[in-house]
Amino acid sequence: MTHVHADKSFWLAHSGDYEPSPPLRGSADVDIAVIGAGFTGLSTAYNARKADASASVAVVDAECVAYGASGRTSGWLVPIPVLDPDTARLLYGQNRLGELQDFAWNGMDYVRDLIARENMDSDLEMPGVTFTMLRGHDKHLEKFARYWTDQTRANDSEVMDRATVSQALNSDAFCGGVRMPHTGQVNPVKHARELKRIAVAAGAQVYEQTPVLGVEDDGARFTLRTPEGELRARHLVLATNGFTHLLPPALGLRRAQVPMHVYQLMTEPLTEADWAALGWKHRGQFYDKTSYCPATCRPTVDGRLQFNLCDIYLGRGRSMEEAQRMTFYASAERMFESVFPAFRNLRIAQRWSGACSIPFDVRPQVGSLRGGRLSYAFGYSGAGVMMSQNFGRILADLALQRSTALTEQWFVAIEGRKEHAGQRRFPPLPGLIAGLRFFFQVQRATALARRRRLGLA
C-alpha cells in the first residue's frame, strides 16, 4: 500500500493508503472501453453495469484513479451547470438554460443518493455556501441573487446586504451576498476511489497505469494499444475532461476544449482560536462571484480550510504542469490575508494546481460520434464534481445504445438530431488561444486592480 502521486494534491496525499489496480497486460475484448478513471469514467462504468449486467466494461487510465481534475478539485457539490448563466441564456434561451439547471439539481440529488445507497466513504457534508461580490458590484449581485431565488429549489436562499455579509464573514470587502443552504462537498479522492469500488463490485474492470498509446477503428471495433497489451471494444467512451486535447486528433475532439489551470492550497487544521480570529458566522463554503477569477473556500471534515485562488489561465501545448508559478501563489495569498486578516496566521499544509476544462460555448459537452459508437463528456468549467457523475449516467446509456429520458435532453449532441445541440469546437483561428489567454490575464489584472482600490491587495 502506498500514497500515489502525493505531490499532486492534498487529497491524493491524505486520503489513506492506496494500491492501484494492475495495468492491462495482454489482449482483452469488451463491449465498452472507457478512457479516464475520474468521476466521469467511473460513473459511466458503474451505471453501464447497473443498467446491463451482461455488458462487459473496462476503464483504463494512464496514471491512477483521480489523478487528473477529479483528484485536484475542491470537491464541491454546487448546482452550477454553466460557466456564465447570462451568456448561456443568450445562446440557448431561458427554457433550455432552465432544463440544464434542473439537470444540475438532479445531479446533486443523484450523488447524495448514490453515496447513501452504496454506503460510500466520501466525507459528504452539506454546509451551504455564501456567494459574495466585492463592493461596487451591487447591480451584478442583484442579478445573481435573482437568478437563484427565482428557482424553486433555491427560493429559500438568504439574500444578504453588506452589513449582514460583513458580520457573517468578518470582512467589509463585499457589497452583499447570497447564502444558499443546498450545497455540499466531498473528499474528491476518497469519493473517486469509492466510485471505483462500486464500479468493480458491479462487474467493471479498472486498469490503472495503462496509458493509451494509440487508437484504431476498423468500423466495428476500437482497438486501444497500451504498453503491455491492447483492449478491443464495440463502444469507446472518452472521459478525459481537461486532458481531452491530448487524445489522437482522429477521434474527432480536436479543439473541443482547452485546459484551464487553477491554483489550490490547504491549511493545517484550525484551532478554536483560529476559528475565533477568523470570525466566520458559518463554517461553510465561501465563493466570490465578482469575476471569472473567483476566490473560493471550503472546510474539511478535520477542520482545515481549502482555498481555491483561481489563477485561471490556459495551458500551452501538451504540458499539464503549468500552474506552478510561485509569484502568483504569493500575491494570491496576500490577497486573502487582506480580505481576511486572520488568514496570515494560518499554516499552509500543501499547495497544488490542476487543470479543469473550458468548452467553446460555456456549457459542458456530452454526446456521441461515429454513428453512436463513440461517446464523450468534458468541459465542466471547474464545477464538475456533480455534473461529471450525472453525465456518466448519460454516457452509460449512449454506450448501451439506449434511448432514455437522459439521452433525449437537448444538450446531448447526437449526430443527425437537429433539435439537439451540436458538438461545438474552438474555431481554428490564428491567435484564438492567445486571445483567450489574454482575456483571462485581463480578468486577473482587473480583479487585482479592483481589490487594490478597496485596499485589499
Backbone torsions as a table, in degrees:
resi	resn	phi	psi	omega
1	MET	NA	144.3	-175.2
2	THR	-156.2	163.3	169.9
3	HIS	-85.3	126.5	-175.7
4	VAL	-102.3	122.9	178.4
5	HIS	54.4	47.6	-177.4
6	ALA	-62.8	-21.9	-179.3
7	ASP	-79.4	-10.5	-173.9
8	LYS	-84.5	-26.1	175.5
9	SER	-168.4	159.1	175.4
10	PHE	-60.3	-39.3	-177.3
11	TRP	-62.6	-43.1	179.4
12	LEU	-67.2	-29.1	-178.4
13	ALA	-83.5	-23.5	-169.4
14	HIS	-131.2	33.2	177.6
15	SER	-113.4	24.2	177.8
16	GLY	93.2	164.2	177.6
17	ASP	-63.9	151.4	-178.1
18	TYR	-150.9	133.4	176.6
19	GLU	-112.5	111.9	179.9
20	PRO	-61.8	151.0	173.3
21	SER	-64.8	151.3	178.6
22	PRO	-62.0	153.8	176.3
23	PRO	-70.8	164.2	175.0
24	LEU	-67.6	127.8	176.0
25	ARG	-127.9	129.5	-177.3
26	GLY	85.0	-164.0	-176.9
27	SER	-106.3	145.8	178.5
28	ALA	-145.1	147.4	176.8
29	ASP	-119.3	131.2	178.3
30	VAL	-138.5	166.7	174.5
31	ASP	-76.6	-40.7	-174.7
32	ILE	-130.6	125.3	172.5
33	ALA	-111.0	135.3	-179.1
34	VAL	-120.0	126.8	174.4
35	ILE	-98.7	115.9	178.3
36	GLY	117.1	114.0	-178.8
37	ALA	-105.3	53.0	171.6
38	GLY	-107.2	-159.9	-178.4
39	PHE	-57.4	-45.0	-176.0
40	THR	-65.1	-51.1	-175.1
41	GLY	-66.7	-42.5	-179.0
42	LEU	-70.3	-36.8	175.3
43	SER	-63.7	-39.9	177.4
44	THR	-60.5	-48.5	-178.5
45	ALA	-61.4	-45.1	-179.5
46	TYR	-61.5	-49.5	-176.0
47	ASN	-69.6	-32.6	177.3
48	ALA	-65.1	-44.0	179.4
49	ARG	-68.7	-35.6	178.2
50	LYS	-67.6	-34.6	-179.1
51	ALA	-78.3	-31.6	-177.6
52	ASP	-148.2	97.6	-177.4
53	ALA	-69.2	-12.0	178.4
54	SER	-85.8	-12.3	-178.3
55	ALA	-83.8	127.4	176.9
56	SER	-86.3	134.7	-174.2
57	VAL	-133.5	134.7	176.0
58	ALA	-133.0	136.2	176.9
59	VAL	-111.8	133.0	176.1
60	VAL	-121.5	144.9	177.3
61	ASP	-142.3	140.1	-178.0
62	ALA	-66.7	-26.5	-178.0
63	GLU	-119.8	-98.3	-179.1
64	CYS	-146.5	169.8	175.7
65	VAL	-54.6	130.5	176.4
66	ALA	68.1	24.6	177.9
67	TYR	-68.5	-36.2	-175.7
68	GLY	-86.3	-138.8	-175.1
69	ALA	-58.3	-33.2	-177.0
70	SER	-60.3	-32.8	-178.9
71	GLY	-96.4	0.2	-176.9
72	ARG	-121.2	2.7	-178.0
73	THR	-81.2	-178.9	176.7
74	SER	-85.2	-16.1	-179.4
75	GLY	82.6	18.7	-177.2
76	TRP	-72.1	141.2	166.5
77	LEU	-111.0	88.4	-176.2
78	VAL	-125.6	127.6	-175.2
79	PRO	-76.7	60.6	177.5
80	ILE	-105.6	105.6	-172.3
81	PRO	-87.4	-19.2	-175.1
82	VAL	-137.8	158.7	179.7
83	LEU	-64.5	-39.4	-177.6
84	ASP	-146.0	108.7	-177.9
85	PRO	-59.5	-37.0	-178.7
86	ASP	-63.1	-44.6	178.0
87	THR	-65.4	-42.2	179.5
88	ALA	-61.7	-38.7	179.4
89	ARG	-64.2	-39.4	177.5
90	LEU	-66.4	-38.0	-176.4
91	LEU	-77.2	-38.2	-170.3
92	TYR	-120.1	-15.6	-176.9
93	GLY	93.5	159.8	-175.5
94	GLN	-64.1	-39.7	-176.7
95	ASN	-64.1	-45.0	-179.3
96	ARG	-69.3	-36.8	175.2
97	LEU	-62.6	-39.6	178.4
98	GLY	-62.2	-39.1	178.0
99	GLU	-64.8	-40.6	178.8
100	LEU	-68.0	-37.0	176.9
101	GLN	-65.8	-40.8	176.7
102	ASP	-61.4	-39.2	177.9
103	PHE	-61.6	-36.5	177.5
104	ALA	-66.3	-44.5	176.9
105	TRP	-60.7	-44.0	179.5
106	ASN	-63.5	-33.5	178.5
107	GLY	-65.2	-38.8	178.0
108	MET	-65.5	-40.4	176.4
109	ASP	-62.4	-41.2	-178.5
110	TYR	-61.2	-46.3	-178.0
111	VAL	-64.6	-44.5	179.1
112	ARG	-62.1	-43.6	-180.0
113	ASP	-66.2	-38.5	179.6
114	LEU	-62.5	-44.8	179.6
115	ILE	-60.2	-42.8	179.9
116	ALA	-69.5	-44.8	-175.6
117	ARG	-65.5	-39.9	-176.5
118	GLU	-97.1	6.2	178.5
119	ASN	52.1	53.1	-175.3
120	MET	-86.1	133.0	178.2
121	ASP	-86.3	80.7	-173.3
122	SER	-113.2	1.0	-175.1
123	ASP	56.9	43.1	179.8
124	LEU	-67.8	131.6	171.8
125	GLU	-137.6	156.4	177.6
126	MET	-126.9	72.8	-173.1
127	PRO	-83.5	-11.0	-174.0
128	GLY	78.9	163.4	-176.9
129	VAL	-132.3	145.9	171.4
130	THR	-107.8	106.8	173.4
131	PHE	-81.7	137.2	-179.5
132	THR	-135.4	169.9	169.4
133	MET	-143.5	147.7	-178.6
134	LEU	-67.6	157.7	178.8
135	ARG	-54.1	144.1	-178.8
136	GLY	95.9	-1.3	-177.7
137	HIS	-120.0	39.8	-176.9
138	ASP	-61.8	-42.5	-179.2
139	LYS	-65.3	-41.6	177.8
140	HIS	-62.2	-40.7	179.2
141	LEU	-65.1	-41.4	178.8
142	GLU	-59.2	-43.0	179.3
143	LYS	-64.9	-42.6	179.7
144	PHE	-63.4	-45.4	-179.6
145	ALA	-63.5	-38.9	-180.0
146	ARG	-65.0	-38.6	179.6
147	TYR	-58.6	-44.0	-176.5
148	TRP	-79.8	-43.2	-175.4
149	THR	-72.6	-16.3	174.8
150	ASP	-74.7	-13.3	-179.6
151	GLN	-89.0	135.4	-178.1
152	THR	-56.4	-41.6	-176.6
153	ARG	-70.5	-15.5	-175.7
154	ALA	-123.8	10.9	-174.0
155	ASN	-74.8	-2.9	173.2
156	ASP	-96.2	10.4	176.4
157	SER	-66.5	150.6	-178.5
158	GLU	-99.1	117.7	174.1
159	VAL	-83.3	124.7	-170.3
160	MET	-113.0	133.2	175.2
161	ASP	-82.2	-179.7	-175.1
162	ARG	-60.5	-41.8	-177.6
163	ALA	-66.4	-38.9	-179.2
164	THR	-66.6	-42.7	178.2
165	VAL	-66.4	-40.4	179.4
166	SER	-59.1	-40.3	178.7
167	GLN	-71.4	-39.3	-176.7
168	ALA	-69.7	-36.7	-175.0
169	LEU	-111.4	1.8	177.7
170	ASN	56.0	45.1	-179.7
171	SER	-154.6	139.7	178.5
172	ASP	-101.2	22.7	-176.7
173	ALA	-79.0	-13.6	-167.0
174	PHE	-114.1	149.9	178.6
175	CYS	-84.5	-14.1	-178.8
176	GLY	158.9	-166.0	-179.0
177	GLY	-174.8	-176.2	177.0
178	VAL	-134.8	123.7	177.6
179	ARG	-98.8	116.2	179.5
180	MET	-110.0	123.2	-177.7
181	PRO	-85.6	4.9	-167.4
182	HIS	-98.2	-1.9	-171.0
183	THR	-94.9	155.1	-177.2
184	GLY	-134.3	-171.8	-179.3
185	GLN	-162.4	154.7	176.3
186	VAL	-134.7	164.7	163.7
187	ASN	-78.0	111.5	-169.4
188	PRO	-65.5	-33.9	-179.8
189	VAL	-73.1	-44.2	177.1
190	LYS	-60.8	-39.8	-179.6
191	HIS	-66.9	-42.6	179.0
192	ALA	-63.3	-41.1	178.1
193	ARG	-65.1	-35.0	175.3
194	GLU	-68.2	-35.9	174.2
195	LEU	-61.2	-40.5	175.5
196	LYS	-61.6	-44.6	-178.7
197	ARG	-57.5	-47.7	-176.1
198	ILE	-75.4	-27.2	175.9
199	ALA	-68.0	-43.4	178.2
200	VAL	-66.3	-41.1	178.1
201	ALA	-62.0	-29.9	177.8
202	ALA	-78.9	-9.9	176.1
203	GLY	114.9	2.3	178.0
204	ALA	-79.7	156.5	173.6
205	GLN	-106.0	141.1	178.0
206	VAL	-126.4	120.7	178.5
207	TYR	-112.3	113.3	176.7
208	GLU	-97.7	170.0	-176.6
209	GLN	52.7	41.4	-176.1
210	THR	-130.6	79.2	177.5
211	PRO	-68.2	144.4	176.0
212	VAL	-89.5	115.2	-177.1
213	LEU	-87.2	-21.4	179.9
214	GLY	-172.4	156.1	180.0
215	VAL	-130.2	128.4	176.5
216	GLU	-118.0	146.2	-178.7
217	ASP	-133.1	116.1	179.6
218	ASP	-96.2	9.9	179.8
219	GLY	94.2	-16.7	178.1
220	ALA	-120.8	-35.0	-178.7
221	ARG	-141.6	148.2	172.3
222	PHE	-93.7	143.4	174.5
223	THR	-120.4	118.8	179.0
224	LEU	-100.1	116.9	178.3
225	ARG	-88.8	130.2	-179.9
226	THR	-125.9	168.6	-175.7
227	PRO	-57.9	-30.9	-175.2
228	GLU	-121.6	12.4	179.8
229	GLY	175.9	-160.1	177.2
230	GLU	-149.6	150.4	-179.0
231	LEU	-123.1	123.3	179.8
232	ARG	-108.1	138.1	-175.2
233	ALA	-147.3	146.3	174.9
234	ARG	-69.5	-38.5	-178.1
235	HIS	-128.4	140.7	180.0
236	LEU	-117.0	129.6	176.9
237	VAL	-112.0	127.6	178.1
238	LEU	-102.5	108.0	-176.8
239	ALA	-122.0	56.3	-170.0
240	THR	-109.9	-4.6	174.7
241	ASN	41.9	-115.3	-175.6
242	GLY	-67.8	-10.0	178.0
243	PHE	-97.6	4.8	-173.2
244	THR	-61.0	-33.5	-179.3
245	HIS	-67.7	-11.9	178.1
246	LEU	-86.5	-7.9	178.3
247	LEU	-70.4	157.1	175.8
248	PRO	-56.1	130.9	-178.8
249	PRO	-55.2	-26.8	-177.2
250	ALA	-64.8	-16.9	179.6
251	LEU	-74.3	-11.4	172.0
252	GLY	95.0	12.8	-178.4
253	LEU	-117.5	21.9	175.9
254	ARG	-64.4	134.3	-179.6
255	ARG	66.4	15.5	-179.0
256	ALA	-75.2	-26.6	179.8
257	GLN	-155.7	167.1	172.9
258	VAL	-130.3	141.9	179.1
259	PRO	-73.6	136.4	180.0
260	MET	-117.6	116.7	-174.5
261	HIS	-88.0	138.5	-177.6
262	VAL	-131.5	140.7	-178.1
263	TYR	-100.4	136.6	-178.4
264	GLN	-132.4	156.7	171.5
265	LEU	-146.8	155.7	179.5
266	MET	-126.9	134.5	177.8
267	THR	-86.1	167.3	165.4
268	GLU	-70.9	163.2	178.4
269	PRO	-56.3	134.9	179.6
270	LEU	-79.4	140.1	172.5
271	THR	-81.7	169.3	176.0
272	GLU	-61.9	-32.9	176.8
273	ALA	-66.2	-37.9	177.0
274	ASP	-62.5	-45.9	179.3
275	TRP	-62.7	-39.9	179.5
276	ALA	-64.2	-40.5	179.1
277	ALA	-68.4	-36.6	178.3
278	LEU	-66.1	-38.3	172.3
279	GLY	71.9	27.9	179.6
280	TRP	-83.2	129.3	179.6
281	LYS	-66.0	-40.0	179.1
282	HIS	-112.8	125.9	174.9
283	ARG	-84.7	59.6	-176.4
284	GLY	-124.3	-158.4	-175.2
285	GLN	-83.3	147.8	178.0
286	PHE	-129.2	136.0	-175.1
287	TYR	-145.8	111.7	177.9
288	ASP	-87.8	114.8	-176.1
289	LYS	-100.2	23.6	-176.9
290	THR	-63.8	-38.1	-175.1
291	SER	-144.4	-179.5	176.0
292	TYR	-70.0	-8.9	179.0
293	CYS	-110.7	71.0	-172.1
294	PRO	-78.2	158.5	167.8
295	ALA	-104.7	130.9	-179.3
296	THR	-133.3	163.5	179.7
297	CYS	-154.7	145.6	175.4
298	ARG	-145.1	149.5	174.5
299	PRO	-85.9	166.4	174.5
300	THR	-118.6	169.2	-176.4
301	VAL	-66.7	-22.8	179.1
302	ASP	-100.5	20.3	170.0
303	GLY	82.5	20.8	174.3
304	ARG	-92.0	171.6	170.2
305	LEU	-122.5	130.7	172.9
306	GLN	-105.1	124.0	178.3
307	PHE	-105.8	130.0	173.9
308	ASN	-105.5	107.8	-172.1
309	LEU	-96.2	1.3	166.9
310	CYS	46.6	65.1	163.5
311	ASP	-80.4	78.7	-175.0
312	ILE	-77.6	115.4	174.9
313	TYR	-155.0	160.3	-172.4
314	LEU	-92.2	142.2	179.4
315	GLY	-71.3	159.1	177.0
316	ARG	-109.5	129.6	174.4
317	GLY	59.6	-136.5	-174.2
318	ARG	-102.2	3.2	-179.0
319	SER	-74.8	136.9	177.2
320	MET	-118.8	18.6	-177.8
321	GLU	-124.9	41.2	-169.7
322	GLU	-93.5	-12.6	-170.6
323	ALA	-84.3	5.3	179.9
324	GLN	-81.6	72.8	-177.9
325	ARG	-117.3	98.0	-171.1
326	MET	-64.4	-27.1	179.2
327	THR	-63.6	-39.0	177.5
328	PHE	-69.4	-42.2	-178.9
329	TYR	-52.6	-47.5	-176.6
330	ALA	-63.5	-45.5	-178.1
331	SER	-68.4	-36.9	179.7
332	ALA	-66.7	-39.9	179.2
333	GLU	-68.7	-33.8	175.2
334	ARG	-63.9	-35.2	178.2
335	MET	-62.1	-45.6	179.7
336	PHE	-64.5	-36.1	177.9
337	GLU	-64.6	-30.7	178.3
338	SER	-75.0	-41.4	179.7
339	VAL	-70.4	-42.2	-179.4
340	PHE	-126.8	91.4	-174.8
341	PRO	-53.4	-31.4	-179.0
342	ALA	-65.9	-17.4	-178.7
343	PHE	-60.8	-31.5	-176.2
344	ARG	-65.6	-17.4	179.9
345	ASN	-93.8	-4.0	-179.8
346	LEU	-83.1	144.7	-179.3
347	ARG	-95.6	134.0	-177.9
348	ILE	-90.3	126.2	179.8
349	ALA	-86.2	-38.7	-177.5
350	GLN	-161.9	144.2	173.4
351	ARG	-117.9	141.0	177.8
352	TRP	-158.1	175.8	177.7
353	SER	-142.7	164.4	177.8
354	GLY	-160.5	163.4	-176.9
355	ALA	-109.8	123.5	166.3
356	CYS	-95.9	-162.9	-169.4
357	SER	-134.3	130.8	178.3
358	ILE	-109.3	121.0	175.7
359	PRO	-86.0	175.7	-176.2
360	PHE	-72.5	-36.7	-170.6
361	ASP	-120.7	43.4	168.4
362	VAL	66.4	-17.6	-179.5
363	ARG	-105.2	154.3	173.6
364	PRO	-59.9	151.7	-178.0
365	GLN	-109.1	133.1	175.1
366	VAL	-148.2	141.5	-179.9
367	GLY	170.3	-166.2	-178.0
368	SER	-136.9	157.3	178.7
369	LEU	-136.1	175.5	174.6
370	ARG	53.1	52.0	177.3
371	GLY	64.0	27.3	178.6
372	GLY	86.4	7.7	-177.9
373	ARG	-89.8	-11.2	179.4
374	LEU	-133.1	133.4	177.5
375	SER	-131.1	162.3	-172.1
376	TYR	-153.5	159.0	170.3
377	ALA	-156.3	137.7	-179.4
378	PHE	-171.7	177.7	171.1
379	GLY	84.8	43.7	-176.1
380	TYR	-84.2	-5.3	172.8
381	SER	56.7	33.7	176.7
382	GLY	89.9	0.0	-180.0
383	ALA	-122.2	43.8	-167.3
384	GLY	-99.2	-4.5	-176.3
385	VAL	-57.2	-47.7	-178.3
386	MET	-85.5	-44.0	-177.3
387	MET	-62.1	-40.1	-176.7
388	SER	-62.6	-40.5	-179.2
389	GLN	-70.4	-34.5	176.0
390	ASN	-70.0	-36.3	175.7
391	PHE	-65.7	-29.1	175.4
392	GLY	-59.5	-31.9	176.3
393	ARG	-65.7	-41.0	177.7
394	ILE	-65.4	-45.9	-178.7
395	LEU	-61.5	-37.2	177.9
396	ALA	-61.5	-44.2	178.6
397	ASP	-65.8	-40.7	177.8
398	LEU	-62.7	-42.1	-178.9
399	ALA	-65.8	-32.1	-179.9
400	LEU	-88.6	3.3	-179.5
401	GLN	59.6	39.0	-180.0
402	ARG	-102.5	131.0	172.6
403	SER	-93.9	113.1	-176.4
404	THR	-131.0	176.0	176.2
405	ALA	-60.0	-31.7	178.6
406	LEU	-68.1	-45.6	-177.3
407	THR	-74.2	-17.3	-179.3
408	GLU	-85.4	-2.3	179.6
409	GLN	-68.3	147.4	-169.5
410	TRP	-61.0	-29.5	-174.2
411	PHE	-84.3	-0.2	175.7
412	VAL	-86.0	110.9	-174.0
413	ALA	-83.0	104.7	179.4
414	ILE	-116.8	129.1	-176.8
415	GLU	-56.7	134.9	176.2
416	GLY	88.8	-7.4	179.2
417	ARG	-101.1	100.7	-175.4
418	LYS	-69.4	-25.0	-179.0
419	GLU	-78.6	-12.2	178.6
420	HIS	-92.6	160.0	172.8
421	ALA	-65.1	149.3	175.6
422	GLY	-98.3	165.5	175.3
423	GLN	-70.3	128.9	-179.2
424	ARG	-109.1	138.8	-179.1
425	ARG	-129.4	157.1	173.2
426	PHE	-68.2	127.4	-179.5
427	PRO	-65.9	149.2	-177.9
428	PRO	-77.9	56.2	-178.8
429	LEU	-89.7	133.8	177.3
430	PRO	-58.8	130.4	176.7
431	GLY	83.0	2.7	-176.5
432	LEU	-63.5	-48.9	-178.6
433	ILE	-64.9	-38.6	176.9
434	ALA	-61.8	-38.6	177.9
435	GLY	-64.7	-42.1	177.5
436	LEU	-64.3	-40.9	178.4
437	ARG	-61.6	-40.5	178.6
438	PHE	-64.9	-38.1	179.2
439	PHE	-58.9	-46.7	-179.5
440	PHE	-69.9	-30.6	174.0
441	GLN	-63.5	-41.4	176.8
442	VAL	-63.6	-41.3	177.9
443	GLN	-58.2	-44.4	179.7
444	ARG	-66.0	-43.7	-179.2
445	ALA	-64.5	-40.5	179.1
446	THR	-64.9	-43.8	179.0
447	ALA	-62.4	-40.9	179.5
448	LEU	-65.9	-42.9	178.9
449	ALA	-62.5	-39.3	179.4
450	ARG	-62.6	-43.7	-179.9
451	ARG	-67.7	-35.0	178.0
452	ARG	-64.3	-40.4	177.9
453	ARG	-61.1	-31.2	180.0
454	LEU	-89.0	2.2	-178.2
455	GLY	72.9	28.9	-173.9
456	LEU	-110.6	6.7	-177.3
457	ALA	-140.3	NA	NA
